[in-house]
Structures are given as structure tokens and as C-alpha cells.
């Protein structure tokens, strides 16, 4: 159950919204509820939604929560079109799409310190 401030954030659709709160306060819940609200009540196509996080763990958790909510409110298939990933994964996706414009070969590799 959402508190009144969380509910207001979920239902607000008149422009950008910044949610600032401490750890464990329900930010991920607000985001996933917002995704479900946009898809189920505002009829926004899931493919038009991007939820970007800092860690793979957070992205995985957010996708799982959004999938559960969408399965209850619309269909489990709706979640497949969502973009839920880290900033790094989103950057890589852009590079893969625009590789030719950047002078990169298709299927290029990105190396990290490990």
C-alpha cells in the first residue's frame, strides 16, 4: 500500500517528477507502481518507458517488480517491452545501435578492468 505522497507521485503525469527519499523508503516501489499506472491506466506503450538504475541488482529487482505488477494489471507480456537497465547497459545499447556512425564494427567488444 502506498502512502499519500507515494500515491501522488505515482499518479502525477503532468511533466517530470523528482522523487528524493532515503534508503528503504519505497522509491523502487513508487517507480514500479508508476510504470504500471502509465501502462494500465494511461495506456502508454511499455516500449516507451525506460527505468534506469545504477546497479544490475537494482535493475533486476525493478524489472521483477514491474513484471509482477503488469501481469496483475495488464499482461505479463507488457513487461517484455520495458527498458529496465543500468546507465552502463543503456549506453552500450546506444553504441550497439549507432556503431556505424561512431566508426565501430558490428559486434564490437567493451573491455573492463576485470
C-alpha positions in Angstrom: 0.0 0.0 0.0 1.3 3.4 -0.9 1.2 6.4 1.4 -0.4 9.7 0.2 2.9 11.2 -1.0 3.8 8.0 -2.9 0.3 7.8 -4.4 0.6 11.4 -5.6 4.0 10.7 -7.2 2.6 7.6 -9.0 -0.5 9.4 -10.3 1.3 12.7 -11.3 1.6 12.8 -15.1 2.0 16.5 -16.0 5.7 16.5 -16.5 9.0 15.4 -14.9 8.9 14.4 -11.3 11.9 14.1 -8.9 11.5 11.7 -6.0 14.1 12.2 -3.3 14.0 9.8 -0.3 16.3 7.8 1.9 17.1 4.1 1.7 14.3 1.8 2.3 11.6 4.5 1.9 9.9 2.9 -1.1 11.5 4.7 -4.1 11.6 1.5 -6.2 8.0 0.8 -5.3 7.0 4.2 -6.4 8.8 3.7 -9.7 7.4 0.3 -10.4 3.9 1.4 -9.4 4.3 4.4 -11.7 5.2 2.1 -14.6 2.1 0.0 -14.0 0.0 3.2 -13.7 1.3 4.6 -17.0 0.7 1.3 -18.9 -2.6 0.2 -17.3 -4.3 3.5 -16.7 -2.7 5.9 -19.1 -2.3 3.4 -21.9 1.3 4.3 -22.5 3.1 1.6 -24.6 5.6 -0.2 -22.4 8.3 0.2 -25.1 8.1 4.0 -24.4 9.2 3.5 -20.8 12.8 3.4 -19.6 13.7 2.8 -15.9 17.5 3.4 -15.4 19.4 2.4 -12.3 23.0 2.3 -11.1 23.4 -1.4 -10.3 22.5 -4.7 -12.1 20.8 -5.9 -8.8 18.6 -2.8 -8.7 17.7 -3.2 -12.4 16.8 -6.9 -11.9 14.7 -6.1 -8.8 12.9 -3.3 -10.6 12.2 -5.5 -13.7 10.8 -8.3 -11.5 8.6 -6.0 -9.5 7.3 -4.2 -12.7 6.7 -7.6 -14.3 4.6 -8.8 -11.4 2.5 -5.6 -11.3 1.9 -5.6 -15.0 1.0 -9.2 -15.0 -1.7 -8.4 -12.5 -2.9 -5.2 -14.1 -2.5 -5.9 -17.8 -0.4 -8.8 -19.1 2.9 -10.4 -18.4 3.9 -9.8 -22.0 3.7 -6.0 -21.4 6.9 -6.1 -19.3 8.9 -7.6 -22.0 8.9 -4.3 -23.9 10.1 -2.2 -21.0 13.7 -0.9 -20.9 14.9 -1.6 -17.4 18.7 -1.5 -17.1 21.8 0.3 -15.7 23.2 3.5 -17.1 26.1 1.5 -18.5 23.8 -1.0 -20.2 21.8 1.8 -21.8 25.0 3.4 -23.0 26.1 0.1 -24.5 22.7 -0.3 -26.2 23.1 3.2 -27.9 26.6 2.2 -29.0 25.3 -1.0 -30.5 22.6 0.8 -32.4 24.8 3.6 -33.6 28.0 1.7 -34.0 28.5 2.6 -37.7 28.1 6.4 -37.0 30.8 6.0 -34.4 33.2 4.1 -36.6 32.8 0.9 -34.7 32.3 -2.6 -36.2 29.1 -4.5 -35.6 29.6 -6.9 -32.6 32.4 -4.7 -31.1 33.5 -5.6 -27.5 33.8 -3.5 -24.5 36.5 -4.4 -22.0 36.5 -3.5 -18.3 39.3 -3.6 -15.7 38.4 -7.2 -14.8 
